[in-house]
Amino acid sequence: MARYTLVYGVRLIPEGALKGLEDAKLTVADGSTAGLTLHTIDGTIPQLRRALDRSLDAFFDLLPGADEEDLEEFAD
């Protein structure tokens, strides 16, 4: 079964208070770097939860390398 580290950032601030957003930079064990795009979602807590669930589902649907065993064990 494939193993990963999920890197994800979440912070709630009042809607309209965000002035700017920049990509984060990751440094991996071999010294190379990779960008990490940060996303924003506006809404109420229930709306944010639904949107985050959909976003995560879409991310994992697009991720290559999911074994059939992974999908059988962890898919909804």
N, C-alpha and C positions, 0 to 999 in steps of 0.2 A: 504494500500500500504506500502510495506517495505521501511524503511528509513535508510540510511547509511551515513557514513563520508568516503569519498575517500581520501586516503593518497597516494600521488604520488610525486616523486621527479624528477625534470628535470633540467639539466644544460648542456649547450653546451660548449665543449672545442675542440681545434683543434685535428683532428684525429692523433693518435700516441702520444699525449701528456699525456695520462692517464697512471699513474704508478701503481696504485692499487685501489681496490674497496672493501669495507667492507659492510656487512649487517648492516642495521639500527636497532635500538631497540625501540619498542613502549611500553609505560606504559599506561595501561587502567585504568578506574575509580576505579575498584576494587583492584588495586595495582599489578595485574598480568602483566607480560611482554610478548611480542610477537615479533618475528623477522620479518623484512621486507627486502625481497631480492631486491637488486637494479640491474637493467638490463642495458646493453649498446647496442647501435645500431650505426653503422657507415654508413655514406653516405652523399649525398647532402641534402639540405633542402627539396626538393620535395620527395626524397627517405625516409628521416626521417619521414616526415608527413605521408606518406603511411604506413610505417612500424609501427608507433605509432598507427595509426587508426586500423590496423590489430591486433596489440597486445591488444588494449583495447577491441575490438570486441571479441576476443578469451577469454579474462578474464571474461567478462560479460556472455558469452555463458556457461562458466564452473561454474558460481556462483550459488549455490543452493538457492532456496527460491524465485526466481522471480515468482510473481503471474501472472496469465494470464492477469489481468488488467494492470500490469506493461508492459508486452510484447506488448499488443495491443496499449497502449498509446505511448510507447517510442521506440519500435522496428522499424527498417528501412524497 
